[in-house]
Amino acid sequence: MSDAAATGSAGDLGRRAMPAVLGLGSFIVFLLVVEILIRVGLINRYIVPLPSQIAGAFERIIVEEDIIGRFQLTFSEALRAGVMITVVGILAGIFLYRFDLWRRATETWIAALASAPTVLMYPLFLVIFGRSAWTIIMMGFVAGLPPVILKTIEGLAGTRRVLINVGRSFNLTPTQQFTKILLPAALPTIFVGIRLGLIFTLINVVGIEYLINFGGLGQLITDLAERYDQPALYATICFVIAVSVCFFIITEWIERWLTPVE
Amino acid sequence: MPATSRAIARDSAASADVLVVDDVVKRFNTPEGQLTAVDHVSLGVRQGEFMAVIGPSGCGKSTLFNIIGGLVDGYDGRVTVAGDRVTGPHPSIGMVFQEESTFPWRTVIDNVAFPLEISGMGKSERYDRARHFISLVGLNGFEKRYPAELSGGMRQRVAIARTLASEPKILLMDEPFASLDEQTRLLLGDKVLQIQQELQQTTLIITHNITEAVQLADRVLVMTYRPGKVKRIVDIDLPRPRSSEIVSSEAFGRYVAQIWADLREEASRGMKDDEQLRAGAKP
């Protein structure tokens, strides 16, 4: 590689990395400003702990509070709910796409359900499933299901007519038409629904863990809040946010992989 | 059956046309009443022949394309391929569409190999055959690219290669270069001519471009504006092999002028109709 090319690719890398560096830098500056404001007494340290204390509390929540084990529990609940919303959501979407009358009869309800605060239904789920992981999983399932159904319908219905006609011109069977054309064409849109659904599911899983005080990261937040262990509480909240960010990045990668070329 | 249709059908039978469209009528129900899109159209395409169907916008060309391709039913008359009646998509007819029709989630080679995959052919064999057709349309080296990485003309060549890979008896193309610029259109026309001559592929192209029709076809069928009827069939007696260079010849110009004389009146009717429709729609 020539020097000019090497310099050019290094320059490209620098330009690509610039937004991430700027974002991270701004965050660090923000933490420093908060640290200073707390130390000079402009922010009450009993309400907002020092960022340095929060950073120090990470070791404690890992060693003493078993945050990794709790994360595994939350993750397994979110995963089970995620698999359920994917399977049920896609199948329901396909059903409603194929049967237009059913679609017209139910689509508005499903859209309404997507925007409804389903978290308020948790007492009902407690009665049905008891104070168990299944209450959490089912609440996550109900919250995450509508976007998957709606986006599956949108993706299938949005398949360009000409692609369907190409399939017809090659004499594809209805099953081939679906698996070789409709589904691949709809997949990027379906995955947007899955991603939205998984985000709603994760929010609800942690939220219900918090509300019913049953295991996982949500319960740890309740415990720490009740003990008024502010640095550990904030460290746990940061951990949950970090998990959400990682989750978002991973799903974004998968989405890009499903649509190989922009 | 009208006299012209009977004559064409008789001629078709005599010359053993591979594709016969016999007295086809297609009507659509619209809010304004019944609209006749295709009115008693008959034509015959001989083995290895390149035929162009030309007409003004809205004359029913695409409806005719869909009828021949078996994508539209509920019409009167009949379409046959080598004597076999077309009642739906026919394995002997390969279609190239006006709109961009490559599968964006498949690479070029997977797009071209698609009909072979459907037929159950093994991966290595279908890739070998797909490479042959990719080479035929001049896209060697682009096998692993996705359609989004190609130009409009290259994507249309992928669509043509994919259709050719199914080895149809008849290649049916609906304004395949409509979305391309004039230069690409001429060069792609050359490529299509070259392929047609190499494979002796019976081809029927639907177009509204006179230059394209004369450049490519052995015969040009001129359609009237709504309802779409056969106005005239013009034999293009230009030497083969042809290329886009022929557009500068005197004989080419004469054919273009002759077809335009037929088409002009129809295009004017179409324009007036459109203006009246828009004036009526104005609040």
Interface residues (C-beta under 8 A of the other chain):
Chain A: R160 V162 L163 N165 V166 R168 S169 F170 N171 L172 Q176 K180 I181 P184 A185 L187 T259 P260 V261 E262
Chain B: G69 G70 L71 G88 P89 P91 I93 G94 M95 F97 E99 E100 S101 F103 P104 W105 R106 F114 P115 I118 Y146 P147 A148 E149 T163 S166
